[in-house]
Amino acid sequence: MSSAATDLLPALRRYLAIGQGPFSEVLGVSRVQLNQAERGVRPLPVAGRLRLAAVLAALPPAVLTALALGTEPPTPPAPAPAPAPGPLAVRAQQLRRELHRLDAELAARREAARRGRARLALLQTPAAPDLLGPGARLLRLEASQWTDAEAQAVLRLLEARRAGLLHELSLLEA
């Protein structure tokens, strides 16, 4: 590697927008060695020159020419936009939304069942029919709609659905 290549070091670092510390790590030399090479005090060690040659070989010819002539190199191309999420990522998003909705529904049904059990327990007391009068029948009907076998079956089905969605999501995220 000629000293002409090491003369490119400051321009190359400006083009790559990289400081001496990180670039010295790329070249496998100390920051002091890179600084000395840039100032022309001491050449880069052989290993550093070999890595610099690899970096220069990876650059487009127009950039190398501009760096060698001391002119402004062409602007590097903008990075490609992030790819749209694939079908599995879309499905994982759908699962998370459905789980959120399902969790809210389960919480509401569990709370309604808890209130229904509390009402039924109140109606079991000996004084309840006298205290509540005709309202006792209405309380029993409302409470039973959240605690009867059908309500419990719906709750178990929703919990099974939730477990299935969680399992599918865990497979997608693995």
Salt bridges, closest charged atoms under 4 A:
GLU38 OE2 - ARG13 NE 2.48
GLU98 OE2 - ARG101 NH2 2.66
ASP103 OD1 - ARG162 NE 2.39
GLU105 OE1 - ARG101 NH1 2.87
GLU105 OE2 - ARG109 NE 3.34
GLU111 OE2 - ARG114 NH2 2.53
GLU111 OE2 - ARG115 NH1 3.80
GLU142 OE1 - ARG119 NH1 3.03
GLU159 OE2 - ARG110 NH2 2.91
GLU168 OE2 - ARG91 NE 2.83
GLU173 OE2 - ARG96 NH2 2.52
